[in-house]
Every structure is written in C-alpha cells, then in structure tokens.
Amino acid sequence: MLYSLLDLAPVPEGSDIPQALANSGDLAAHAEALGYHRYWLAEHHNMPGIASAATAVLIGHIASRTKSMRIGAGGIMLPNHAPYMVAEAFGTLASLYGDRIDLGLGRAPGTDMATARALRRGLSQQDSFPQDVIDLIGFLGPEDPEARVRAFPGQNTHVPVWILGSSLYGAQLAAQLGLPYAFASHFAPQALEEALEIYRRSFRPSLYLDHPHAMMAINVFAAETDAEGVRLRTTMQQAFARLRLGRPGKLPTPVDDIAAHLDRATLAGVNAALSVSAVGSPEMVRADLTRIIDRYQPDEVILTGQIHDHTARKRSFEIAAGILRSL
C-alpha cells in the first residue's frame, strides 16, 4: 500500500504565510523520512488560511527540500489556466527535478466565481476540460517537429498526469483516457464507492497506464490519546463550517467541545463531509484506516489533515505512517 500526503500549506490563526510555507518545507522533509511516496499540494484561491495558491512555485520549493519523494499537484485547477502555460511550468519542474513531478488536474475552479473570473478573464461557460487535458498531455509528450505550437520546457518530459475528482465525471474521464485517478474523499465522500466502481470497470489501457490505479484521500487526526485526536479534528471542523458559511479564514485553534461552537445541523453536515477520517489514538487510527482501506481497496491512499499546531501535525502523520507501513 503506497501512502502519500496532501498539503494545503495551512495558515493557522496567530501565524502568517511565510511561516506556513516554512512549515510545509519542514513537513515535506519529515514525510520523506517517514516513507511517504508523494507529497502533493492543492490549488485554492482567495482563502486566508491556505498558502498553496501558486502551486507550481511551491512544488519547486518542496522539491528542493526533498531528494527522492515524488512532488506534485493535487491538483492544478485547469479551468483557471491555459494548458500550454501549465505544460511550461511543469515541464520546467521536471527539467529541474527529474522524474519526481506529478500533475493532478481538477475541473473545479478551487474558489468562488468572482475570483475565478479574476484568475481567467473571459471565462467561458463551455466545458473544455477533456480537450484541455488532452492538449496538456500533448504538450508534455513526444515532440512533434511538424507541430506549430510546442512547449519548451514541456515536450518530452512525460510528466505523469492524474485526473482528480469528487463526482462520477472525473472517474469516467480518467477511465476513458487511461489515466490514474484520485478521489477527493477527504471532503466529498458521497460518490466515492460508485466513482471507483465506474473507473475500474470502464478503464481503457493507454500509453500511460495499462491497468487502473485509484487513490483516495483520507483525513487523519492522530495523537497519543483518543481525546487529543478528537480535539485536533475540531480545527478542520470549524474551518470547513466557516467555508460553507462563506466566511473562510485562517486555520482555527482547536476547541474542547465542538458542539458548543457549531449548531447541530451545521455540525452534522460537516461531519458527513469529513466522514472519511481516522481520528484518535494510534489504536483507533489503525482501526479506522483498516476499515476504510478494506472497504474501498484503493491502490494508494493520500492522507491530509488540517491541524493548527505544526508539531502536532507532524506527529499525526508520523503515527499514520507507522500504521500504514505495517498494514
């Protein structure tokens, strides 16, 4: 079982972006020593608590702090970018760091629509995502001397492309194109089971992959005791609730009783969205991870967890790595 790590470069309350970026570099070096296979960063915009907006730039920083772990995007939100420019950026990363760079592509804007318009002026209502993916793969693939438009850097780098998704759409596209697939079950688990079934059943072997490879995301809040793990999780519960209510901010400090801070309906919705989680002591996290993996049979898992304290965050991923190594 390959296990990887998804980072949003969180900015905790009481801290700032430079410290958040330094924390990500430190966490990446720690993750590599713990045996994590990939370290992915996600593109989000107009969110004070997330510092990974310039994802390709941050990937370069993380790659420079590590030696062998794969580093990539989980993902680049392709509607925000011209495929040609993404190819140039990731072709540059591959030229600098070799065969360690991954490119996960998402269809959502990763922000609100006003910010999406600021990101890509003249935003079209037409869904060009499938063709954009194909074009991008072409810009990263073998150079065609007859082509009028080629990406330099980009051509011949063969950066592996993943399709990301939280619905059935991405599963169908990944299967049709013969690409690896990652499901955002850490915040949108409702369609997980059906999406994996569709992807595996409909997969067409390609030049890039001869059999399906599915990765699922799992939240982990691991600590020495169940109570402390539950307390660590309250940071993400609060952050997710604020995002849903249209009030995104920095990563909140944990609280002792989440029910005293969120009303019953909001808390129920948040807990449903974050249901694919492993929480508590090492024993409880082992039981949760075993249950999730046994049910969905992923080829790989990618762990995440918005934890306010950087030391506690490192310890949580350390506990999880020890468990996954032994499963």
Summary of the structure (lengths in Angstrom):
residues: 327
radius of gyration: 19.1
end to end distance: 7.8
largest distance: 65.0
contacts: 1136
relative contact order: 0.14
helix: 46%
strand: 17%
